[in-house]
Amino acid sequence: MSSENTSIQMFGIKTPIIREGDDIVQILETALEESGLVPVDGDIFVLAESAVGTAEKRVVKLANVTPGEKAKVLGEQYGIDPREMELVLQECDEVFGGVPGAALTITKGVLAPNAGIDASNAPEGHVILLPEDPRKSSENIRSRLEQRYTCRLGVIVGDSRTQPLRLGCSGIALGVSGFVPVEDARGTNDIYGRPLRITYKAVADNLVSAAELLMGEAGERVPCVLVRGAPVIMVSESPDMPTIPMEGCMYFGNVIRGRIGDRGAEKNE
C-alpha cells in the first residue's frame, strides 16, 4: 500500500474591476507579477464567467432591451424583469420551468437559471451574458498565457450554480482548454478491489467548486484562481465539455417520464 500524500495549492488572483473590452490576459499577467506568482507546468487557471463575459463585451444595458409578448408573460409568471426575460429567451435553448425570481433553462446544453445571465457584479442597470463560446474563450486565454510563460497550462471558464434540493452554489465548468475535463474511471477498482462500472470524475467541475471558495460570490474581486498540483491529464487541445441527453439524465429523465405519464393520464380521464 502506498503512503504517498497528495495535495494541491490554490492562489486567488485579485485584480482591478474588469471593464468591457479589457484585455483579461494582460490584467492577469500584471496581477501575477504583483503577487509574485509565476505559472509552472500543469497549473490550471479557473476564471469567472462574468469576468470573461465582461472583457468580451457581453454586457447588456437593460434600457436598450425591448421585451416581446412571451417575455412579458414569463417575466410576470416568474417575477423577472421582462427585459431580462427577453435576454433569457434569446440566450437559452429551452425554458423548462421556473420559480419566483428564476427561470429554469437549458443553456449551452446544461441546466442554467436565467440562461446563466448575471446581474451581480454588473454595472447598475446592466446584466452580463455568458461568454458566447466558453471553450473558445478558454483556448484563447490559454494560448496567450502559455506563450507568455513558456509552460503547459490549463484554463477553465467556470460559473456557480445551485444543485437540485441543495441550498447554496457549487461550481460548474462551461469551457476548458489544456486538460481532460471529465475522466472515465470505469474499470478501475474501489478500495475493496471491485471494478467501478458507471463512475466518471468531473475534474473540471470539481476544480471550479474548489476555486469558488477563494473567488466568493460578492465583492471579493478575485475573478481568477490558479490551481497548482491538481491531478489532471494535460492535453494540447480544448475538449468539449461532455453532456448527456435529458432522457438519459437520472434527474431529468424521471421528470420527463413523469410529464409524459401525467399527459397520458389526462387523456384517459
ChimeraX attribute file (.defattr): number of C-alpha atoms within 10 A of each C-alpha:
attribute: neighborCount
match mode: 1-to-1
recipient: residues
	/A:1	3
	/A:2	4
	/A:3	5
	/A:4	5
	/A:5	5
	/A:6	8
	/A:7	8
	/A:8	9
	/A:9	10
	/A:10	20
	/A:11	18
	/A:12	22
	/A:13	22
	/A:14	20
	/A:15	18
	/A:16	11
	/A:17	13
	/A:18	19
	/A:19	18
	/A:20	15
	/A:21	14
	/A:22	16
	/A:23	13
	/A:24	20
	/A:25	17
	/A:26	12
	/A:27	15
	/A:28	18
	/A:29	17
	/A:30	13
	/A:31	16
	/A:32	19
	/A:33	10
	/A:34	12
	/A:35	13
	/A:36	8
	/A:37	13
	/A:38	10
	/A:39	21
	/A:40	15
	/A:41	15
	/A:42	20
	/A:43	23
	/A:44	29
	/A:45	30
	/A:46	31
	/A:47	27
	/A:48	23
	/A:49	27
	/A:50	28
	/A:51	26
	/A:52	31
	/A:53	25
	/A:54	24
	/A:55	19
	/A:56	20
	/A:57	15
	/A:58	19
	/A:59	24
	/A:60	18
	/A:61	15
	/A:62	18
	/A:63	9
	/A:64	9
	/A:65	14
	/A:66	14
	/A:67	19
	/A:68	13
	/A:69	11
	/A:70	13
	/A:71	22
	/A:72	18
	/A:73	15
	/A:74	20
	/A:75	22
	/A:76	15
	/A:77	14
	/A:78	18
	/A:79	16
	/A:80	21
	/A:81	16
	/A:82	23
	/A:83	19
	/A:84	25
	/A:85	28
	/A:86	22
	/A:87	21
	/A:88	24
	/A:89	21
	/A:90	12
	/A:91	20
	/A:92	22
	/A:93	15
	/A:94	17
	/A:95	19
	/A:96	12
	/A:97	12
	/A:98	16
	/A:99	12
	/A:100	11
	/A:101	15
	/A:102	17
	/A:103	24
	/A:104	21
	/A:105	24
	/A:106	20
	/A:107	20
	/A:108	19
	/A:109	17
	/A:110	19
	/A:111	19
	/A:112	22
	/A:113	24
	/A:114	25
	/A:115	27
	/A:116	26
	/A:117	21
	/A:118	20
	/A:119	16
	/A:120	14
	/A:121	18
	/A:122	17
	/A:123	13
	/A:124	10
	/A:125	10
	/A:126	18
	/A:127	22
	/A:128	24
	/A:129	25
	/A:130	26
	/A:131	24
	/A:132	13
	/A:133	13
	/A:134	23
	/A:135	21
	/A:136	17
	/A:137	21
	/A:138	25
	/A:139	23
	/A:140	15
	/A:141	20
	/A:142	24
	/A:143	16
	/A:144	13
	/A:145	22
	/A:146	16
	/A:147	10
	/A:148	12
	/A:149	14
	/A:150	12
	/A:151	13
	/A:152	21
	/A:153	23
	/A:154	31
	/A:155	28
	/A:156	33
	/A:157	32
	/A:158	28
	/A:159	25
	/A:160	21
	/A:161	16
	/A:162	15
	/A:163	12
	/A:164	7
	/A:165	6
	/A:166	8
	/A:167	8
	/A:168	9
	/A:169	14
	/A:170	19
	/A:171	21
	/A:172	22
	/A:173	26
	/A:174	25
	/A:175	25
	/A:176	29
	/A:177	31
	/A:178	25
	/A:179	23
	/A:180	22
	/A:181	25
	/A:182	19
	/A:183	14
	/A:184	14
	/A:185	14
	/A:186	13
	/A:187	12
	/A:188	13
	/A:189	12
	/A:190	9
	/A:191	7
	/A:192	6
	/A:193	8
	/A:194	10
	/A:195	14
	/A:196	14
	/A:197	12
	/A:198	9
	/A:199	13
	/A:200	12
	/A:201	13
	/A:202	17
	/A:203	18
	/A:204	28
	/A:205	22
	/A:206	17
	/A:207	23
	/A:208	27
	/A:209	21
	/A:210	17
	/A:211	27
	/A:212	26
	/A:213	14
	/A:214	19
	/A:215	24
	/A:216	13
	/A:217	15
	/A:218	9
	/A:219	10
	/A:220	12
	/A:221	19
	/A:222	23
	/A:223	26
	/A:224	26
	/A:225	25
	/A:226	20
	/A:227	23
	/A:228	18
	/A:229	15
	/A:230	16
	/A:231	11
	/A:232	18
	/A:233	14
	/A:234	18
	/A:235	14
	/A:236	13
	/A:237	13
	/A:238	21
	/A:239	17
	/A:240	16
	/A:241	19
	/A:242	9
	/A:243	10
	/A:244	9
	/A:245	10
	/A:246	16
	/A:247	13
	/A:248	10
	/A:249	13
	/A:250	9
	/A:251	11
	/A:252	13
	/A:253	14
	/A:254	14
	/A:255	14
	/A:256	14
	/A:257	12
	/A:258	12
	/A:259	12
	/A:260	12
	/A:261	12
	/A:262	12
	/A:263	11
	/A:264	11
	/A:265	10
	/A:266	9
	/A:267	8
	/A:268	7
	/A:269	5
